């Protein structure tokens, strides 16, 4: 189990500070931790109420999946997560954007979940406030309605790419 520092404690430390939702595995935080682990990049976990941020030394905070990936590539010593060939690298980053980026699969899945009646009015939501989260993410009803089609479109594109790669590898 990770020992999370407070933001105040973490600000006094050098190195990489990764701000995560404490004791709640979110897909973006788990992905950031996995990327840093593969690249052997040490970090200090810092507790935050929502969303994730990485801060290295005195550099500007990083909040996007791509910024965190590129930081791991720069600081890390483990196997590279990106191909060295520019075209392969562009393909990997493009596909990753479809999965991880704004309006990507993960984003669309979150929107789809926000639109479900069970998550809009959960019976015992405790401190979790779906309305506040929806406002923070700028969620609009039309974006929620579009999310299932967007997820299907991304899955069709990934399936097409996997078939192409399989055909190229077996021919």
Secondary structure, DSSP 8 states (H G I E B T S, - for coil): ----B-HHHHHT--SEEEEEETT---HHHHHHHHHHHHTT---EEEEESSS-EEEETTS--B-SHHHHHHHHHHH--S--SS-SSHHHHHHHHHHHHHHHSTTSHHHHHHHHHHTSHHHHT-TT-TT--HHHHHHHTT--HHHHHHHHHHHHHHHHHHHHHHHHHHHHHH-
